[in-house]
């Protein structure tokens, strides 16, 4: 059994309002040469939670941290000008909170983080600041938003 240390939130980096499913993401990841979808869960625009890769399998969503993490992705993350933006719908926010609560019960020691929280602290001040993000994903501060779960 895997020791889960992180629950990592991602966005699909797609334009707000465009519908995509776990099947679409599975195809994108296979086109990149992966074995299949790298995320364990996908949250659609309507709040539907789809299973991606089974939890018992190592994901493919945060380089160097997949062995001990669960990956969740919400559909969206870009505005109409293709700039990073928190585009989560109310239904996505509700579904994400519910899923995170379930996963925290299952993995109480796991920290909830965004993909961007795995960036390097370039100036070594102990804080990963926006200018240091390797990615904006998930386009909101997941660590802060879900610190009380």
C-alpha atoms as an extended CHARMM CRD file, in Angstrom:
* protein
*
       149  EXT
         1         1  UNK       CA              0.0000000000        0.0000000000        0.0000000000  PROA      1               0.0000000000
         2         2  UNK       CA              1.2370000000        3.4730000000       -0.8570000000  PROA      2               0.0000000000
         3         3  UNK       CA              1.9570000000        5.9950000000        1.8990000000  PROA      3               0.0000000000
         4         4  UNK       CA              0.0560000000        9.1220000000        0.8350000000  PROA      4               0.0000000000
         5         5  UNK       CA              1.7920000000       12.3090000000        1.9900000000  PROA      5               0.0000000000
         6         6  UNK       CA              0.1560000000       14.8050000000       -0.3880000000  PROA      6               0.0000000000
         7         7  UNK       CA             -3.1990000000       15.4070000000       -2.0010000000  PROA      7               0.0000000000
         8         8  UNK       CA             -2.3710000000       17.6280000000       -4.9610000000  PROA      8               0.0000000000
         9         9  UNK       CA             -4.8510000000       19.8610000000       -6.7470000000  PROA      9               0.0000000000
        10        10  UNK       CA             -4.4000000000       20.7460000000      -10.4140000000  PROA      10              0.0000000000
        11        11  UNK       CA             -6.3080000000       22.4960000000      -13.1930000000  PROA      11              0.0000000000
        12        12  UNK       CA             -6.5540000000       21.2340000000      -16.7750000000  PROA      12              0.0000000000
        13        13  UNK       CA             -5.2730000000       24.5990000000      -18.0820000000  PROA      13              0.0000000000
        14        14  UNK       CA             -8.2670000000       24.8290000000      -20.3960000000  PROA      14              0.0000000000
        15        15  UNK       CA            -10.5070000000       27.8340000000      -21.0540000000  PROA      15              0.0000000000
        16        16  UNK       CA            -13.3180000000       28.4760000000      -18.5760000000  PROA      16              0.0000000000
        17        17  UNK       CA            -16.6130000000       26.8820000000      -19.5340000000  PROA      17              0.0000000000
        18        18  UNK       CA            -15.1830000000       24.3040000000      -21.9490000000  PROA      18              0.0000000000
        19        19  UNK       CA            -16.3140000000       20.8290000000      -20.9970000000  PROA      19              0.0000000000
        20        20  UNK       CA            -13.7790000000       18.0040000000      -20.7600000000  PROA      20              0.0000000000
        21        21  UNK       CA            -13.9450000000       14.5970000000      -19.1190000000  PROA      21              0.0000000000
        22        22  UNK       CA            -11.5990000000       12.0110000000      -17.6770000000  PROA      22              0.0000000000
        23        23  UNK       CA            -11.7680000000       10.2510000000      -21.0430000000  PROA      23              0.0000000000
        24        24  UNK       CA            -10.4830000000       13.4010000000      -22.8050000000  PROA      24              0.0000000000
        25        25  UNK       CA             -7.6260000000       13.7850000000      -20.3290000000  PROA      25              0.0000000000
        26        26  UNK       CA             -6.7670000000       10.1030000000      -20.6710000000  PROA      26              0.0000000000
        27        27  UNK       CA             -6.4350000000       10.6240000000      -24.4340000000  PROA      27              0.0000000000
        28        28  UNK       CA             -4.2620000000       13.7650000000      -23.9700000000  PROA      28              0.0000000000
        29        29  UNK       CA             -1.9370000000       11.9160000000      -21.6200000000  PROA      29              0.0000000000
        30        30  UNK       CA             -1.6740000000        8.8870000000      -23.9230000000  PROA      30              0.0000000000
        31        31  UNK       CA             -0.8050000000       11.2630000000      -26.7790000000  PROA      31              0.0000000000
        32        32  UNK       CA              2.1090000000       12.4530000000      -24.5970000000  PROA      32              0.0000000000
        33        33  UNK       CA              3.3280000000        8.8630000000      -24.3300000000  PROA      33              0.0000000000
        34        34  UNK       CA              2.0170000000        8.1790000000      -20.8360000000  PROA      34              0.0000000000
        35        35  UNK       CA              0.2320000000        4.9690000000      -19.8430000000  PROA      35              0.0000000000
        36        36  UNK       CA             -3.0120000000        6.8880000000      -19.3800000000  PROA      36              0.0000000000
        37        37  UNK       CA             -4.5670000000        9.6070000000      -17.2700000000  PROA      37              0.0000000000
        38        38  UNK       CA             -2.1420000000       10.8070000000      -14.6150000000  PROA      38              0.0000000000
        39        39  UNK       CA             -4.7450000000       12.1350000000      -12.1590000000  PROA      39              0.0000000000
        40        40  UNK       CA             -6.7360000000       10.0260000000       -9.7430000000  PROA      40              0.0000000000
        41        41  UNK       CA             -9.8370000000       12.2410000000       -9.8890000000  PROA      41              0.0000000000
        42        42  UNK       CA            -11.3390000000       14.7310000000      -12.3360000000  PROA      42              0.0000000000
        43        43  UNK       CA            -13.9080000000       17.3580000000      -11.3280000000  PROA      43              0.0000000000
        44        44  UNK       CA            -16.1040000000       18.4560000000      -14.2100000000  PROA      44              0.0000000000
        45        45  UNK       CA            -17.7680000000       21.8360000000      -14.6910000000  PROA      45              0.0000000000
        46        46  UNK       CA            -21.0320000000       20.4790000000      -13.2640000000  PROA      46              0.0000000000
        47        47  UNK       CA            -19.3090000000       19.1150000000      -10.1430000000  PROA      47              0.0000000000
        48        48  UNK       CA            -19.2350000000       15.5330000000      -11.3540000000  PROA      48              0.0000000000
        49        49  UNK       CA            -16.3320000000       13.6340000000       -9.8250000000  PROA      49              0.0000000000
        50        50  UNK       CA            -14.8710000000       11.0500000000      -12.1990000000  PROA      50              0.0000000000
        51        51  UNK       CA            -12.2670000000        8.4870000000      -11.2960000000  PROA      51              0.0000000000
        52        52  UNK       CA             -9.1150000000        8.6350000000      -13.3460000000  PROA      52              0.0000000000
        53        53  UNK       CA             -6.2070000000        6.4370000000      -12.3580000000  PROA      53              0.0000000000
        54        54  UNK       CA             -7.0690000000        4.0960000000       -9.4640000000  PROA      54              0.0000000000
        55        55  UNK       CA             -5.7900000000        5.3550000000       -6.0880000000  PROA      55              0.0000000000
        56        56  UNK       CA             -3.6640000000        2.2730000000       -5.5290000000  PROA      56              0.0000000000
        57        57  UNK       CA             -1.6470000000        3.1260000000       -8.6600000000  PROA      57              0.0000000000
        58        58  UNK       CA              1.0920000000        5.7510000000       -8.6990000000  PROA      58              0.0000000000
        59        59  UNK       CA             -0.0970000000        8.8620000000      -10.4960000000  PROA      59              0.0000000000
        60        60  UNK       CA              1.6420000000       11.0060000000      -13.1000000000  PROA      60              0.0000000000
        61        61  UNK       CA              0.9190000000       14.5650000000      -12.0240000000  PROA      61              0.0000000000
        62        62  UNK       CA              3.8200000000       16.0160000000       -9.9560000000  PROA      62              0.0000000000
        63        63  UNK       CA              7.2940000000       15.0560000000      -11.0840000000  PROA      63              0.0000000000
        64        64  UNK       CA              9.2460000000       13.5590000000       -8.2040000000  PROA      64              0.0000000000
        65        65  UNK       CA              6.2000000000       13.2880000000       -5.8950000000  PROA      65              0.0000000000
        66        66  UNK       CA              3.8640000000       10.8460000000       -7.6250000000  PROA      66              0.0000000000
        67        67  UNK       CA              4.7390000000        7.8230000000       -5.4960000000  PROA      67              0.0000000000
        68        68  UNK       CA              3.2610000000        9.3750000000       -2.3470000000  PROA      68              0.0000000000
        69        69  UNK       CA              0.4290000000       11.5290000000       -3.6450000000  PROA      69              0.0000000000
        70        70  UNK       CA             -3.1190000000       11.5690000000       -4.9440000000  PROA      70              0.0000000000
        71        71  UNK       CA             -3.8130000000       13.9010000000       -7.8830000000  PROA      71              0.0000000000
        72        72  UNK       CA             -7.0700000000       15.7870000000       -8.3830000000  PROA      72              0.0000000000
        73        73  UNK       CA             -7.7370000000       18.0160000000      -11.3920000000  PROA      73              0.0000000000
        74        74  UNK       CA            -10.5860000000       20.4270000000      -12.0020000000  PROA      74              0.0000000000
        75        75  UNK       CA            -11.6020000000       21.3430000000      -15.5500000000  PROA      75              0.0000000000
        76        76  UNK       CA            -10.6090000000       24.9320000000      -16.3150000000  PROA      76              0.0000000000
        77        77  UNK       CA             -7.9290000000       27.2780000000      -15.0600000000  PROA      77              0.0000000000
        78        78  UNK       CA             -7.6370000000       29.7540000000      -17.9470000000  PROA      78              0.0000000000
        79        79  UNK       CA             -9.6270000000       32.8510000000      -18.8630000000  PROA      79              0.0000000000
        80        80  UNK       CA            -10.6810000000       33.6680000000      -22.4250000000  PROA      80              0.0000000000
        81        81  UNK       CA             -7.2650000000       35.3020000000      -23.0750000000  PROA      81              0.0000000000
        82        82  UNK       CA             -5.5420000000       32.0760000000      -21.9550000000  PROA      82              0.0000000000
        83        83  UNK       CA             -4.2270000000       33.6330000000      -18.7390000000  PROA      83              0.0000000000
        84        84  UNK       CA             -4.2760000000       31.6600000000      -15.4730000000  PROA      84              0.0000000000
        85        85  UNK       CA             -7.4690000000       32.2300000000      -13.4920000000  PROA      85              0.0000000000
        86        86  UNK       CA             -9.4410000000       30.4010000000      -10.8260000000  PROA      86              0.0000000000
        87        87  UNK       CA            -12.3870000000       29.4090000000      -13.0070000000  PROA      87              0.0000000000
        88        88  UNK       CA            -13.9740000000       26.8670000000      -10.6660000000  PROA      88              0.0000000000
        89        89  UNK       CA            -17.7460000000       26.8690000000      -10.7150000000  PROA      89              0.0000000000
        90        90  UNK       CA            -19.7280000000       26.7210000000       -7.4610000000  PROA      90              0.0000000000
        91        91  UNK       CA            -20.4380000000       23.0810000000       -8.2100000000  PROA      91              0.0000000000
        92        92  UNK       CA            -16.7500000000       22.3380000000       -8.7470000000  PROA      92              0.0000000000
        93        93  UNK       CA            -15.8460000000       24.0680000000       -5.4740000000  PROA      93              0.0000000000
        94        94  UNK       CA            -18.4800000000       22.0590000000       -3.5990000000  PROA      94              0.0000000000
        95        95  UNK       CA            -17.4020000000       18.7680000000       -5.1970000000  PROA      95              0.0000000000
        96        96  UNK       CA            -13.7220000000       19.4750000000       -4.5420000000  PROA      96              0.0000000000
        97        97  UNK       CA            -14.3970000000       20.2110000000       -0.8640000000  PROA      97              0.0000000000
        98        98  UNK       CA            -16.4340000000       16.9990000000       -0.5180000000  PROA      98              0.0000000000
        99        99  UNK       CA            -13.7640000000       14.8930000000       -2.2230000000  PROA      99              0.0000000000
       100       100  UNK       CA            -10.9930000000       16.4410000000       -0.1340000000  PROA      100             0.0000000000
       101       101  UNK       CA            -12.9430000000       15.7130000000        3.0710000000  PROA      101             0.0000000000
       102       102  UNK       CA            -13.2700000000       12.0640000000        2.0700000000  PROA      102             0.0000000000
       103       103  UNK       CA             -9.5860000000       11.8070000000        1.1590000000  PROA      103             0.0000000000
       104       104  UNK       CA             -8.4860000000       13.5270000000        4.4020000000  PROA      104             0.0000000000
       105       105  UNK       CA            -10.4360000000       10.9250000000        6.3880000000  PROA      105             0.0000000000
       106       106  UNK       CA             -8.7340000000        8.1990000000        4.4070000000  PROA      106             0.0000000000
       107       107  UNK       CA             -5.2700000000        9.8210000000        4.5290000000  PROA      107             0.0000000000
       108       108  UNK       CA             -5.2630000000       12.0430000000        7.6610000000  PROA      108             0.0000000000
       109       109  UNK       CA             -1.5080000000       12.6760000000        7.5070000000  PROA      109             0.0000000000
       110       110  UNK       CA             -1.6340000000       13.9840000000        3.9240000000  PROA      110             0.0000000000
       111       111  UNK       CA             -1.1550000000       17.6910000000        3.2040000000  PROA      111             0.0000000000
       112       112  UNK       CA             -3.4130000000       19.3720000000        0.6680000000  PROA      112             0.0000000000
       113       113  UNK       CA             -1.3290000000       21.3630000000       -1.8110000000  PROA      113             0.0000000000
       114       114  UNK       CA             -1.5850000000       22.8690000000       -5.2570000000  PROA      114             0.0000000000
       115       115  UNK       CA              0.7640000000       21.8020000000       -8.0460000000  PROA      115             0.0000000000
       116       116  UNK       CA              2.4500000000       25.2070000000       -7.8260000000  PROA      116             0.0000000000
       117       117  UNK       CA              3.4180000000       24.5000000000       -4.1940000000  PROA      117             0.0000000000
       118       118  UNK       CA              6.0290000000       22.0500000000       -5.4780000000  PROA      118             0.0000000000
       119       119  UNK       CA              8.0020000000       24.8890000000       -7.0670000000  PROA      119             0.0000000000
       120       120  UNK       CA             11.4960000000       25.7190000000       -5.8130000000  PROA      120             0.0000000000
       121       121  UNK       CA             12.0470000000       28.4760000000       -3.2590000000  PROA      121             0.0000000000
       122       122  UNK       CA             14.5170000000       30.3120000000       -5.5010000000  PROA      122             0.0000000000
       123       123  UNK       CA             15.3990000000       33.1300000000       -3.0820000000  PROA      123             0.0000000000
       124       124  UNK       CA             15.4860000000       30.7090000000       -0.1190000000  PROA      124             0.0000000000
       125       125  UNK       CA             13.2720000000       32.8520000000        2.1350000000  PROA      125             0.0000000000
       126       126  UNK       CA             11.0850000000       29.9110000000        3.1660000000  PROA      126             0.0000000000
       127       127  UNK       CA              8.1180000000       31.0390000000        1.0390000000  PROA      127             0.0000000000
       128       128  UNK       CA              7.3010000000       29.9660000000       -2.4960000000  PROA      128             0.0000000000
       129       129  UNK       CA              6.1710000000       33.2630000000       -3.9650000000  PROA      129             0.0000000000
       130       130  UNK       CA              4.2420000000       33.8000000000       -7.2210000000  PROA      130             0.0000000000
       131       131  UNK       CA              7.3780000000       34.7770000000       -9.1730000000  PROA      131             0.0000000000
       132       132  UNK       CA              8.8440000000       31.3660000000       -8.2350000000  PROA      132             0.0000000000
       133       133  UNK       CA              5.9020000000       29.2450000000       -9.4440000000  PROA      133             0.0000000000
       134       134  UNK       CA              6.9150000000       26.8160000000      -12.1770000000  PROA      134             0.0000000000
       135       135  UNK       CA              3.1930000000       26.7390000000      -12.9890000000  PROA      135             0.0000000000
       136       136  UNK       CA              0.2150000000       28.7790000000      -11.8190000000  PROA      136             0.0000000000
       137       137  UNK       CA             -1.7280000000       25.5150000000      -11.4720000000  PROA      137             0.0000000000
       138       138  UNK       CA             -4.2650000000       25.2540000000       -9.9020000000  PROA      138             0.0000000000
       139       139  UNK       CA             -4.6870000000       29.0670000000      -10.2100000000  PROA      139             0.0000000000
       140       140  UNK       CA             -5.6370000000       29.5440000000       -6.5360000000  PROA      140             0.0000000000
       141       141  UNK       CA             -3.9390000000       28.9650000000       -3.1720000000  PROA      141             0.0000000000
       142       142  UNK       CA             -5.0440000000       25.4030000000       -2.3990000000  PROA      142             0.0000000000
       143       143  UNK       CA             -2.8810000000       25.1440000000        0.7000000000  PROA      143             0.0000000000
       144       144  UNK       CA             -4.5290000000       28.2160000000        2.2390000000  PROA      144             0.0000000000
       145       145  UNK       CA             -8.0760000000       27.4700000000        1.0690000000  PROA      145             0.0000000000
       146       146  UNK       CA             -8.1300000000       23.9340000000        2.4440000000  PROA      146             0.0000000000
       147       147  UNK       CA             -5.8600000000       24.2720000000        5.4930000000  PROA      147             0.0000000000
       148       148  UNK       CA             -8.7570000000       23.5750000000        7.8780000000  PROA      148             0.0000000000
       149       149  UNK       CA             -9.8440000000       20.2610000000        6.3630000000  PROA      149             0.0000000000
